[in-house]
Amino acid sequence: MKESLKAKFTEKKLSIEDISYLSKLLETNLSLNECFELLSNRKNEKIFKEIRKKLDEGNLIEEIISTYLPKDIKPYVVSLLNTLSLEAALSLSLKFHELHEENKSSLLSSIAYPLILLFISMTSLYLFDLYGIDSIFALIGSFDADINLYGDIRIVFRITITVFYYLTLIMFLLLVIYSRPRKIVMLYIFLSKYFPNSLLNIYYSEEFMSLLLICAERGYKTREALGILKNMKSKPVVSFLAFHMDESLLEGETLKEAAKKRYYDSSLSRFIKIANFTNNFSGVIRSYTQLANEKIRRRMKRYTLTIQLATYVFIGSIIIFIYQILFMPMRAISFY
């Protein structure tokens, strides 16, 4: 038992760089053994040796490779290997991972600063209320100064802090609950029904079409690409959108009619209509993804500005409150 646990924690993984080079070498029609030989170095030679050993024992590469994949692309590769060859699965997974990192970086860079600033402000006020205000109030009280107004303001700040931390806890719990594939799809269906064209609606429609475009640029036809995306269990909303679009096509609807469903961004069907007229599907859909990205960027900017403004107002109020409290002893002494 101890040995198995030790092996689990010491188990090495291939890097993203290794997978990228392996994908490119496989495209040149080299055998797996030749690829491993070319890529072998001090960091990965043991892994390639283990893979070769398992292959010699009669195991399939599709069953072996998942053990050694980096966690960032493992879910993509495992899902895609159900329908694609190793070469195709690695190639698409790397592109999907690249797109995911770009989207994640863009969102985090825009929202991280105001949220961190707000959290630090609330925490600073909480610590000051916990360790500083009582001693100042006690000192002022010894001079018979009226501190009722400041006491009321303190209560308002305490309520604000309590509400903020409860909301933070609720948001964290929601993230945990809706991180499960089935739950996040249920949340997406709810938002699509009652809040059409919400930020999440645009975000996932853009991600879905970006992944569909990547597949199209790799030479897959629309139905083939939808089949690939339907099996993307690591992307539950994308899989859901691909399933419904594929079902609509099977029922005889056009791609434009399928995109009019409430699960998709409302502007998507217009772009598909233009793509049909211009006979340039990839170019028009790329324009859609760029426009959707711009919409997301603008909405995120509006949200972050709102958070920043609220934070700055709150910080200003805190500074004025603390300034008044810190000078109360001096005023009380002067008055006395």
Contacts in CASP RR format, 6 or more apart in sequence:
PFRMAT RR
TARGET T0000
AUTHOR 0000-0000-0000
METHOD contacts of the structure
MODEL  1
MKESLKAKFTEKKLSIEDISYLSKLLETNLSLNECFELLSNRKNEKIFKE
IRKKLDEGNLIEEIISTYLPKDIKPYVVSLLNTLSLEAALSLSLKFHELH
EENKSSLLSSIAYPLILLFISMTSLYLFDLYGIDSIFALIGSFDADINLY
GDIRIVFRITITVFYYLTLIMFLLLVIYSRPRKIVMLYIFLSKYFPNSLL
NIYYSEEFMSLLLICAERGYKTREALGILKNMKSKPVVSFLAFHMDESLL
EGETLKEAAKKRYYDSSLSRFIKIANFTNNFSGVIRSYTQLANEKIRRRM
KRYTLTIQLATYVFIGSIIIFIYQILFMPMRAISFY
11 67 0 8 1.000
12 43 0 8 1.000
12 44 0 8 1.000
12 46 0 8 1.000
12 47 0 8 1.000
12 68 0 8 1.000
13 47 0 8 1.000
13 68 0 8 1.000
13 69 0 8 1.000
13 70 0 8 1.000
13 71 0 8 1.000
14 22 0 8 1.000
14 44 0 8 1.000
14 47 0 8 1.000
14 68 0 8 1.000
14 69 0 8 1.000
14 70 0 8 1.000
15 43 0 8 1.000
15 44 0 8 1.000
15 70 0 8 1.000
16 70 0 8 1.000
16 72 0 8 1.000
16 73 0 8 1.000
16 94 0 8 1.000
16 97 0 8 1.000
18 39 0 8 1.000
18 44 0 8 1.000
19 69 0 8 1.000
19 70 0 8 1.000
19 73 0 8 1.000
19 90 0 8 1.000
19 93 0 8 1.000
19 94 0 8 1.000
20 94 0 8 1.000
21 39 0 8 1.000
22 35 0 8 1.000
22 39 0 8 1.000
22 90 0 8 1.000
23 87 0 8 1.000
23 90 0 8 1.000
23 91 0 8 1.000
23 94 0 8 1.000
25 34 0 8 1.000
25 35 0 8 1.000
25 38 0 8 1.000
25 39 0 8 1.000
26 32 0 8 1.000
26 35 0 8 1.000
26 86 0 8 1.000
26 87 0 8 1.000
26 90 0 8 1.000
27 87 0 8 1.000
27 91 0 8 1.000
30 38 0 8 1.000
32 55 0 8 1.000
32 61 0 8 1.000
33 52 0 8 1.000
36 48 0 8 1.000
36 51 0 8 1.000
36 52 0 8 1.000
39 48 0 8 1.000
40 48 0 8 1.000
47 68 0 8 1.000
50 68 0 8 1.000
51 61 0 8 1.000
51 64 0 8 1.000
51 65 0 8 1.000
51 68 0 8 1.000
54 64 0 8 1.000
55 61 0 8 1.000
55 64 0 8 1.000
61 86 0 8 1.000
62 81 0 8 1.000
62 86 0 8 1.000
65 77 0 8 1.000
65 81 0 8 1.000
65 86 0 8 1.000
66 74 0 8 1.000
66 77 0 8 1.000
66 78 0 8 1.000
66 81 0 8 1.000
69 77 0 8 1.000
69 78 0 8 1.000
72 97 0 8 1.000
73 93 0 8 1.000
73 94 0 8 1.000
73 96 0 8 1.000
73 97 0 8 1.000
75 233 0 8 1.000
75 234 0 8 1.000
76 89 0 8 1.000
76 92 0 8 1.000
76 93 0 8 1.000
76 96 0 8 1.000
76 97 0 8 1.000
76 232 0 8 1.000
76 234 0 8 1.000
77 89 0 8 1.000
77 90 0 8 1.000
77 93 0 8 1.000
78 234 0 8 1.000
79 231 0 8 1.000
79 232 0 8 1.000
79 233 0 8 1.000
79 234 0 8 1.000
79 235 0 8 1.000
80 88 0 8 1.000
80 89 0 8 1.000
80 92 0 8 1.000
80 93 0 8 1.000
80 228 0 8 1.000
80 231 0 8 1.000
80 232 0 8 1.000
81 89 0 8 1.000
82 231 0 8 1.000
83 227 0 8 1.000
83 228 0 8 1.000
83 231 0 8 1.000
84 92 0 8 1.000
84 228 0 8 1.000
88 218 0 8 1.000
91 218 0 8 1.000
92 214 0 8 1.000
92 215 0 8 1.000
92 218 0 8 1.000
92 228 0 8 1.000
95 214 0 8 1.000
96 211 0 8 1.000
96 214 0 8 1.000
96 235 0 8 1.000
99 207 0 8 1.000
99 210 0 8 1.000
99 211 0 8 1.000
99 214 0 8 1.000
103 203 0 8 1.000
103 207 0 8 1.000
106 293 0 8 1.000
106 296 0 8 1.000
106 297 0 8 1.000
107 296 0 8 1.000
107 300 0 8 1.000
110 297 0 8 1.000
110 300 0 8 1.000
110 301 0 8 1.000
110 304 0 8 1.000
111 300 0 8 1.000
111 303 0 8 1.000
111 304 0 8 1.000
111 307 0 8 1.000
113 304 0 8 1.000
113 308 0 8 1.000
114 304 0 8 1.000
114 307 0 8 1.000
114 308 0 8 1.000
114 311 0 8 1.000
115 307 0 8 1.000
117 308 0 8 1.000
117 311 0 8 1.000
118 164 0 8 1.000
118 307 0 8 1.000
118 310 0 8 1.000
118 311 0 8 1.000
118 314 0 8 1.000
119 168 0 8 1.000
121 311 0 8 1.000
121 314 0 8 1.000
121 315 0 8 1.000
121 318 0 8 1.000
122 160 0 8 1.000
122 161 0 8 1.000
122 164 0 8 1.000
122 165 0 8 1.000
124 318 0 8 1.000
125 157 0 8 1.000
125 161 0 8 1.000
125 318 0 8 1.000
126 161 0 8 1.000
128 322 0 8 1.000
129 154 0 8 1.000
129 157 0 8 1.000
129 158 0 8 1.000
129 161 0 8 1.000
133 154 0 8 1.000
133 325 0 8 1.000
136 325 0 8 1.000
136 326 0 8 1.000
136 328 0 8 1.000
136 329 0 8 1.000
137 147 0 8 1.000
137 150 0 8 1.000
137 151 0 8 1.000
139 329 0 8 1.000
139 332 0 8 1.000
140 147 0 8 1.000
140 328 0 8 1.000
140 329 0 8 1.000
140 332 0 8 1.000
141 147 0 8 1.000
141 332 0 8 1.000
143 332 0 8 1.000
143 333 0 8 1.000
143 335 0 8 1.000
143 336 0 8 1.000
145 328 0 8 1.000
145 331 0 8 1.000
145 332 0 8 1.000
145 335 0 8 1.000
147 328 0 8 1.000
150 321 0 8 1.000
150 324 0 8 1.000
150 325 0 8 1.000
150 328 0 8 1.000
153 321 0 8 1.000
157 318 0 8 1.000
157 321 0 8 1.000
160 314 0 8 1.000
177 183 0 8 1.000
178 184 0 8 1.000
178 187 0 8 1.000
181 233 0 8 1.000
181 236 0 8 1.000
182 236 0 8 1.000
184 236 0 8 1.000
184 237 0 8 1.000
185 236 0 8 1.000
185 237 0 8 1.000
185 240 0 8 1.000
188 200 0 8 1.000
188 201 0 8 1.000
188 204 0 8 1.000
188 237 0 8 1.000
188 240 0 8 1.000
188 263 0 8 1.000
189 263 0 8 1.000
191 198 0 8 1.000
191 200 0 8 1.000
191 201 0 8 1.000
192 198 0 8 1.000
192 201 0 8 1.000
192 262 0 8 1.000
192 263 0 8 1.000
193 262 0 8 1.000
195 201 0 8 1.000
196 262 0 8 1.000
196 266 0 8 1.000
197 265 0 8 1.000
197 266 0 8 1.000
199 296 0 8 1.000
199 299 0 8 1.000
199 300 0 8 1.000
201 263 0 8 1.000
201 264 0 8 1.000
201 265 0 8 1.000
202 265 0 8 1.000
202 292 0 8 1.000
202 295 0 8 1.000
202 296 0 8 1.000
202 299 0 8 1.000
203 292 0 8 1.000
203 296 0 8 1.000
204 237 0 8 1.000
204 238 0 8 1.000
204 241 0 8 1.000
205 241 0 8 1.000
205 264 0 8 1.000
205 265 0 8 1.000
205 268 0 8 1.000
205 292 0 8 1.000
206 265 0 8 1.000
206 288 0 8 1.000
206 289 0 8 1.000
206 292 0 8 1.000
206 293 0 8 1.000
206 296 0 8 1.000
207 235 0 8 1.000
207 237 0 8 1.000
207 238 0 8 1.000
208 229 0 8 1.000
208 237 0 8 1.000
208 238 0 8 1.000
208 241 0 8 1.000
208 242 0 8 1.000
208 264 0 8 1.000
209 268 0 8 1.000
209 285 0 8 1.000
209 288 0 8 1.000
209 289 0 8 1.000
209 292 0 8 1.000
210 289 0 8 1.000
211 229 0 8 1.000
211 232 0 8 1.000
211 235 0 8 1.000
211 238 0 8 1.000
212 222 0 8 1.000
212 225 0 8 1.000
212 226 0 8 1.000
212 229 0 8 1.000
212 242 0 8 1.000
212 285 0 8 1.000
213 282 0 8 1.000
213 285 0 8 1.000
213 286 0 8 1.000
213 289 0 8 1.000
215 224 0 8 1.000
215 225 0 8 1.000
215 228 0 8 1.000
215 229 0 8 1.000
216 222 0 8 1.000
216 225 0 8 1.000
216 281 0 8 1.000
216 282 0 8 1.000
216 285 0 8 1.000
217 282 0 8 1.000
220 228 0 8 1.000
222 249 0 8 1.000
222 255 0 8 1.000
223 246 0 8 1.000
223 249 0 8 1.000
226 242 0 8 1.000
226 245 0 8 1.000
226 246 0 8 1.000
226 249 0 8 1.000
227 242 0 8 1.000
227 246 0 8 1.000
229 235 0 8 1.000
229 238 0 8 1.000
229 239 0 8 1.000
229 241 0 8 1.000
229 242 0 8 1.000
230 239 0 8 1.000
230 242 0 8 1.000
230 243 0 8 1.000
230 246 0 8 1.000
231 239 0 8 1.000
232 238 0 8 1.000
232 239 0 8 1.000
232 242 0 8 1.000
233 239 0 8 1.000
240 263 0 8 1.000
241 263 0 8 1.000
241 264 0 8 1.000
244 258 0 8 1.000
244 261 0 8 1.000
244 263 0 8 1.000
245 255 0 8 1.000
245 258 0 8 1.000
245 259 0 8 1.000
248 257 0 8 1.000
248 258 0 8 1.000
248 261 0 8 1.000
249 255 0 8 1.000
249 258 0 8 1.000
254 276 0 8 1.000
255 272 0 8 1.000
255 276 0 8 1.000
256 269 0 8 1.000
256 272 0 8 1.000
256 273 0 8 1.000
256 276 0 8 1.000
257 269 0 8 1.000
259 268 0 8 1.000
259 269 0 8 1.000
259 272 0 8 1.000
260 269 0 8 1.000
265 292 0 8 1.000
267 288 0 8 1.000
267 291 0 8 1.000
267 292 0 8 1.000
268 288 0 8 1.000
271 284 0 8 1.000
271 285 0 8 1.000
271 287 0 8 1.000
271 288 0 8 1.000
272 284 0 8 1.000
272 285 0 8 1.000
274 284 0 8 1.000
275 281 0 8 1.000
275 283 0 8 1.000
275 284 0 8 1.000
275 285 0 8 1.000
278 284 0 8 1.000
END
